[in-house]
Amino acid sequence: MFPNFSNLGHPPFPSTHQQQSNLSNILPINIPPTLFSHQQTVVPPLNFRTAVALLSGNLAATPIVTSTATLQPMTYGNVSPVSTSGALKSFQGRKRQNEQSVSYNVKRQRIDSQNSDTTVVNQGVPLAEERRHSFPGPISIQSPPFLARDSPALARCVPPLRDTLFPDPAEARLPLAKDELSQQVLELFQACRQQASDLDRKELCRTELQREIQLIFPQSRLYLVGSSLNGFGTRSSDGDLCLVVKEEPVNQKTEARRILSLVQKLFSTKLSSYIERPQLIRAKVPIVKFRDKVSYVEFDLNVNNVVGIRNTFLLRTYAFIENRVRPLVLVIKKWASFHEINDASRGTLSSYSLVLMVLHYLQTLPEPILPSLQKNYPECFDPTMQLHLVHQAPCTIPPYISKNGSSLGDLLIGFFKYYATEFDWSHQMISVREAKAIPRPDGIEWRNKFICVEEPFDGTNTARAVHEKQKFDMIRGEFAQAWRVLRDKKDLKCILPLRVEELKR
């Protein structure tokens, strides 16, 4: 199903105890010899004192790189891994465009990514040599290059962006629209879906930030996750980043906050020319929110929330095994945002919960349009799988051929009807993992909750933000109203009365 998947770099942290998985029998790892460079790096033991010294510019006792060979730039064939044309050729020494010269629409779109004494530092997804730059700032040390001590070291690199994009979205065919409502859904999807240029800009920012963060946390890797990669992104989608600092879990209340406070300080001091409004949000999973001044993208950065890496590729597989999934999800996300029920920070549904609700609906039709991928391909979505294999797994999964020929318009109406009249909110939990509605567990996570949506990997409730009855009643009311209007009018504009130009934002 997923082409162009032969040359792979692999992400972080060679495991102390190699995971045993059936996946190794079906996924040969082909590593081009051009990806290797024989350069060793000596790094002092990582601790917060060292990190603070780096941020303050006191580097006297902190050796960073000892080079024994010339860096061999890593490329994807003859193609630069990230498009940096136009105003985004580099972050180095380039003044930001006068904001007044940027069109209103462009601004609104926001161009919607074990400590040891001796270790190997790899630069994830390096740019071609002539395009490699760093953020300006007092730290004038060459960023750690892509290195290798032996073949397992390659497993410590974030996979090249082009190799994680299975399949190429340009090759994905869209369904035919034989009625007016289905045509409206397709037109909205084509106008609002994330473009390759949008993703390239996010990836450029991710690459540059990783290079700078590795000066503080040399063994870390920065992943682009969420809607930017899972196939359900729009032009206005924010960028979600996961900073993986070690293979073990990180205490989110203490250790993650300390790490993020250092990242926030880095952003507000050394990188202030290109990063604005860095803010530490002390949530259950704390994040640093910031805005990239070059691409106008808003980012959320967390630490070691690795379930986000796993579910990114699970959702991407669902997005592309059936060609009706992405248009349906995007329209429902736009509808929920317009009706103000798509904001977990305000007690309504997160975009992730909405996507899981759509997938669940498509799994529970009398003639399902989607299967349970975790049941059908357990070796591909093993929750204990090493991170450097996660992005490879779905390449072995073929398209799902459903006997259900429903149009996009009929599926949209059916989605609203299901949650307005059929789903039992009081007693059932939405489970994509099981491909059905299941009885609510009796744990504290689920007790007295208005909406229960199971996270496919860690089993938590992704809809826990809906904790007020008033907000729950509003959400149910919007589902019921949308179902009645679409059933009678069969006109998308009746529930989403905005021009395409406005919806793009």
N, C-alpha and C positions, 0 to 999 in steps of 0.2 A: 504493500500500500504506500509506503513512504520511500520515495526515491532519494537519490543524492546523499547516501548515508555511509559512504565508504571511509572517508578520511576523518578520523575523530581525535580531538584532544579530550582529555578527561579531567574532571574536577577533583576537589581537594582531598588531602589527608589519606595517605596509604594506611589502611587499617592495621592495628596491632594484631588483631586476629582476623584473618581473611574470612569473609562471609562465604558460606557454602550455599550455592544457589543453582537451581536448574538453568538459570539464565546464562551461566558461563558456557553451557553446552550448545547454546543456540546463537550466541552473540560473539563471534570472533572479533577481537580488537585489532584493527589494522592501523598501524601507526607508521606514517611516512617517515623515512629516515631524516628528511629535511627538518623535522620538528625538533631535533636534538641539537644541543650545544653543550660543549664540555667546559662548563664554567662553574666553579665552586663558590659558595658564599658562606662566610662565617658570621653568625649572628649571636649576640650575647643572650643569655636567658631572658625571656620576655617577662616583664612585670610592669606594674603601673608606674613605678618610679622611673623606669626607662622611658615609658610612654610620655610621661609628663616632661621629662628632660628633652625629649625630641620636640614636643610642642613648644617648649620655651626657648628652643634654639641652642641648648647646652649639649653639644654633641661630642665634647672632647674625649670622653671615655667610652664612646659608642661606635666601634668599628662596624661598618655596614657591608661593604662589598669588597671581596678580594678576588680579582679577576685573573683567570688563567687562560682564557681563550676569548676569541671575538664572538660577539653575539650574532647568531644567525636569525634574522627576522623570520617570523612564522607568518605565512600567507596561505590563502586558500586558492591554490593554483596560481593563476596570474591576477587574481582579483583581490583588491584590498578588502580586509574584513569589514570595514565600516566606511560608508560613504561620507566624505567630509568636504563635499563641494560647497561652493557658495560661501555664505557668511559663517559656516561652521567648519572651515578648514582646520582650525586648531583652537586651542584655548590659550595659546601662549602669546603674550604681549599684544593682544588684539583688543582694542577698545570695543566695548559693546556699542552696537548701533544706537544712535539716538532713538529713544523709545517712541518719540513723536513721529519718527519716519516709518515706523512699523504699522501696517494697517490694523484697524480695529479687529477684523476677523482673525488675523494671524495671532494677535495677542489673546483673543478669546479662545482660540483653539489650543493654545499653549503647546503646540507641536506634540499633540497626543497620539530604567533599568536597573599540647604537651611540650611543653617547653623542653628544649635540649640545647646543649652548648654548641653543637654543630648541626646545622640544618640546611636544607636547600630551599631557596626562595625562588618561586616561579612567578612570573608576571602572567596573569591570565589575559587571554585575548589581546596580545600586543598588536599595535598598529604596524603597518609596513614602516621600515626604517625611516624613510623620508617624511613620514607623517607622525612620528612619535614625538609627543611633546608632554610637558608637565605643566601643572598650574604654576604660575609665578609665585614667589614667596621667598622668605629669608632662608629656607632650607634649600640649598643649591646642590644637593647630592643626586647623582644619577639614580633614577628609580630602579629597583631590583629587576633585572631582566629575566627572561624565560630561560630557566636553567634545568640541567638534568644531571644527577649523579649516577643513576642507573635507570633501567626501564621503568620500575615502579614509580619513580619520581614524577613521571608524566601524569600520573593519576592525581596530581595535586594542582592541576590547572583547570580553571573554569573552561568548559567546552566552548570552542569557537561558535559564535552566534549562528553562522550559516549552517553549522552542522546540527544545531538543535532545532532548526525550523523544518521539521518533518510534517507534512510534505511542504513543498514550496507553495505558499498560498496562491501564487499566480497560476499554479496548475490545478487548483481545486475548482471543480465545476460547480456551478450553482444550479438549483432546481428550476424547472420550467414553471412559469406562472400562467395558468389558464383562466384565471378569474381576476377581477379588479382588485380585490383585497390582497390576494397573493402578490399581484404586481406592485402594489403599494409597499408591501413588506420588503420585497426585493429592492425596490428603488431606494428605500430608506437605508437598507443595509449597505448597498453599494456606495451611497453618498457619505455614510458616517463611519464605516469600518476603518480601522487603523491602516495606514499606508506604510509601505516599506520605508519611506523616508522618515516617517514618524518614529519607527522602531530604531532606525539607524542613529537618530539623534539621541535617543535614550541610551543606546548601547555605547555611543561615544562618551557620554557623561559617565556611565558606569565604569568604562575602561580607565578614564582619567582619575576618577575617585578611588578606584581600587589601587592604582599606582601610589597615590598619596597615602592612603590608609595603611598600605603595606610598610611604610616607613615607621609606623607606630606598632603595628601588629604584623610582623613579617610573614607569619604562616597563614594569615587570613585570606579569604576569598570573598569576593562580592558578586552576588548573583542577582540578575534581573528575573523577577518572578511575577505572578499575578496576571492581570488582564493583558499586560504588554506582550506576554508570550503564550498565554493559554488559548489564543484564537478568538477571544471574545472582546478584544480591545476596540475602542473607538478613537477617533482623532483627538478627543478631549480627555482620554484616559490618563490618569496620573501614572507615575512610575513607582513600582514597588521593588525595594532592594532588600536582600537578605545578606547580612554580613556574617559569614561562618568563621569563627575564630578558633574552634577546635572541634574534635569529633564528638566529645562528650556533651551531654546536655548542659545548658547554662541556666543558672538560677535567674529567672526573669525579674524578680523583685530586687535583687541585690547586684549580682555580677553584671547582668545585661545593662542595668542602669549606669553602673560605673563606666563600662565600656562606651556606652552612648554619650555619656557626659564628656569623655575625651574626644569622641568624634565631633560632637557639637562644638567643642572648643577649637578643634582643627578647622572646622567650617567657618567659624566666626572670626578667626584670626588669620591664619596663613592663606585661606582660600576665600576670603571675604570679597575679593574682586569678582568672583564668579558664582558664589553661593550666597543667597540672601535669605533672611528670616529663618535660620536654623533654630528649631524649637524642640526641646525634649518633652515628649508627652508620656506621662507616667501611667500608662494603661496596664491591663493585665499582661499584654505583650507590649512593653514600652517601645516607642519609636522616636526617631528624630525626623521631624518634618522640615523640608527646606525647598527652596525654589532655585533652579538652575537659570541664571540670568541669560545664558547664551541660547538655550533651546526653549525657554519659557515653560519648562515642564515642572510640575510639582512632584516631589518625591517623598515617599515614606520609607525609612530605613530601619530595619529591626536587626536583632542579633540572634543568630542560631535558631530562628524559628523554622527549622528545616522541613517541617510538615508543609510549609508553603512551597518549597521546591518540589516535593513529591506531588502535591495536588495540582501544581501548574501543568505537569506533563500528563497526569491523569485526565484533566479537563481538556488539554489540547488533543488528546486522542479521541475523546468523545466529540470534540468540535469537528474533527475531520473524517470520522468513519461514516458519517451520514450527512449529506449535503443540505438537509433542511435545518440542522441544529443551529448553526451560527446565525443565519438571518432571524430565526425565531428568538434566540436569546438576546440579540442586539436590540430588536424592537421592544421586547419586554423590559429591558433595562432602561431604554429611553422613556417608555411609558411610565415606569415606576419613578424615575427621576422627575419627570414633568409633574406628577401628582404628589411629589414630596414624600414618598414612602421608600426611598432608596438612600438612607443615610443612617448608618448604625450609630454615629455620634449623637444623633437626635432621637434615638430610641426606635428607629424603624429598621428595615432590612438592608443588610450589606449586599453589595453586588455579588459576592461569592454565594451568599444564601439564595439569591434570586436565580443564579445559574444552576445551583443544585436543585432548586424547585422545578425548573424547566426540564432538566435531565430526568428527574424522578417522574414527572408527568409523562414524558415520552417513553419511559420504561414500563409504565403501568397501564398503557392502552390495551384494549382487548387483543389487538395485534400490535405488539411492541415495535417501536421504531428504534429503540436502543436496548442493548443487553446490559448486564452487569459485567463490566470489564474486569473487575477484581475477582469475580467468580470464574469467569471464562479463561482468564489469563493470570492466575495468581502469581506465577513466576515473574511476570513483567511488572507487577505492582506490589511486590513484597515490601511491607513497611520497614523491614530491617535491611533492605538493600543499601549497599554503599552509594554515596552520593555520585561517585564518578560513573555509575552505571545507570542512574535514573533516567537520563535523557536518551539512552540507547534503547531501552526496553520496548517502547511502542513501535519501533520500526518493523517488528515482526507481526504486527496485528493487521489483518486484512480489513477491507471495508465491510460494514455490516449490511447485508441485503435483507431489507424488511419487505414483507408482503403487504404492508400498510401503504397504500398509495395516496393518503390524504394530502390535500394541498396545504400550503403555508397558511392560507386564510382559515381553513377549517381547523388546523392545529392551533392557531392563535385563539380562536373562539373556544375551542375545547379546553385549552389551558385555563382560561378564566372561569369556565363552567366547573372544571374539576375542583378548583380551590374555593369557588363560591358555593357549591352545592353538594359535592361528593366527599371531599377530604374531611375526616373527623379530627379537628384541631385539638379537641379536649383529650383524646385518648391515643392518638397515633403520632408517630414520628416519621419524618421523611428520611428515607435511607436509600441513597444511590448505590451504596455498597451491596445492599440486599436486593435492589431493583424492585422494591415494594414498600408500602406503608407497613410499619411494624409497631407493636404496642410500645408505649413509652416505658423506658426503664424506671426503676423506683429510686434511683440515686438523686442526691441533692442537686445535681446538674440539671435535672429534668423536672423536678417537683415544682409545681405551681408556676411553670413557665407557659406563656401563651402560645409560642411557636417553637417547635422542636425540629431542627434540621441537623442530622448527624454528619459530622466531618468524616469523610471516608477513611481516613488513616488513623486518627487518634481518638475518634469516637466522641469528641466534645460537641457541644451545641453551638453551631455557627450563628444561630438567631437569638442568642441570649440577650442581645441588646434590646429586644422588644420586651420590656419589663413593666410597661404600663398598660392597663386595660384600655385606656382611651386610644393609645397608639395602635393597639391590636385591633380594636373595633374600626378604626379608620382604615387600616390595611384591608380588612375583610370587606368593608364597605366599598373600597375602590375596586376590588376584584369583582364584586357582585355587579356594580354599576357598569364596568367595562364589558362584562359578559352580556348584560341586557342590551346595551347599546349596539355592540357588534353583532349580536344575534339578529337584531331588527334592521340595522342600517347597512351592515357589511361594508363600512367605510372607515378606514384607519383614521381619517381626519376628525372623526367624531370623538375619538378618545385621545388623540394626539394632535390638537389643532395648531400646529406650528409649521412654518415654512421649512424646507430642507436646510436653508442657510442657518436658521436658528437652531435646528436640531443638531447640526454639526458641532455646536459649541457644548 
